[in-house]
Amino acid sequence: MQEYLQHGTMAFSFGELVFPVVYCEGLNVLTVQMDSTQVMVPVNSSLDFYENLDALMSKLLDQFPKLTE
């Protein structure tokens, strides 16, 4: 997660929608907060930062496939 700490803020963008990605160090999870829900994945230490972001993106799109329309 050193990359996250070095880069500062991260976000997923879908057109005009922007969802900040937050690393919760105490829980060791990456989260995306949406209006009515939160999507989170545990950080897998065997993956690099961007692979963990990809896992979060995949979970987000699984739950909200309309984001890609």
N, C-alpha and C positions, 0 to 999 in steps of 0.2 A: 504494500500500500504506500510505499515511499513515493511512487510516481504521483499518486493522488495528493499527497501532502506537498510535493514540489509544484504541481500544476495548479493547486488551489481549487477552483470550482470546475465542475464538469456538468454537462447537461445533455439530454437527448432532445433533438429538435425534429418536429414533424410539421412541416409547413410553418404556420404561425404559432403552433403549440410548442412550448418549451417546458421541459420537465427537468428540474435540477436533480442531479445525482448526489446523494449524501452518503459519506462513509461514517458509520457509527462504530467508532473504535472500541467502545466498551462491549458491544455485542458482536463485533467483527462481521458486520453485514453492510452491504450496499443497498440503498433504498432509493426509490423514486416516489415522491409524494404527489398524488393527484388530488383533485377536488374532494372526492368521496372515498378514496381508498389509498392504500400504500402497497407498493410492490417491493419485496425485498428478497435478496439471496444471500446466503452465507458466503463469506470470502473463502475461496479454496486456495490455500497456501501453495499448492503444487502448480497453480496457474499464475500467469503474470497478470498485471493490472488490467490490460486490455482484454484478455480472455475472460476475466471476471466481469468486466463491463459487458462483454458479449453475452454472457450467461444472463445478466440482468436484462439486457435488451430482448433476448429470446423469451424470457418469462413474461416481460411486459407485452410483447406482441402476441404471445399465446393467450393472454388474458384479454387483450384489447386489439384484435386483428384489424379493426376498422381504422387504426392509426396509419396503416399503410395505404389506405385508399386515397 
